[in-house]
């Protein structure tokens, strides 16, 4: 895949939170640190995260605690995976 400009392709993050007695919230971000800040500040009991790397390239999952959510987020954004995707190997 030839890139016609120097802009780096961005990753899209979708975070949905919900819990007992809480209104469901949906957040869309393109910066991992912003998503981490949202996770740390949130007190929800159920989380859904979707990481979009490009057209038809997605990792997603549902989690019931922050520890599992953070582990998945780090796995979805590890450097070897991102390098493999950006090199066109996918």
Rosetta blueprint (number, residue, H / E / L):
1 X L
2 X L
3 X L
4 X L
5 X L
6 X L
7 X L
8 X L
9 X L
10 X L
11 X L
12 X E
13 X E
14 X E
15 X E
16 X E
17 X E
18 X E
19 X E
20 X L
21 X L
22 X E
23 X E
24 X E
25 X E
26 X E
27 X E
28 X E
29 X E
30 X L
31 X L
32 X H
33 X H
34 X H
35 X H
36 X H
37 X H
38 X H
39 X H
40 X H
41 X H
42 X L
43 X L
44 X L
45 X L
46 X E
47 X E
48 X E
49 X E
50 X E
51 X E
52 X E
53 X E
54 X E
55 X L
56 X L
57 X E
58 X E
59 X E
60 X E
61 X E
62 X E
63 X E
64 X L
65 X L
66 X H
67 X H
68 X H
69 X H
70 X H
71 X H
72 X H
73 X H
74 X H
75 X H
76 X H
77 X L
78 X L
79 X H
80 X H
81 X H
82 X H
83 X H
84 X H
85 X H
86 X H
87 X L
88 X L
89 X L
90 X L
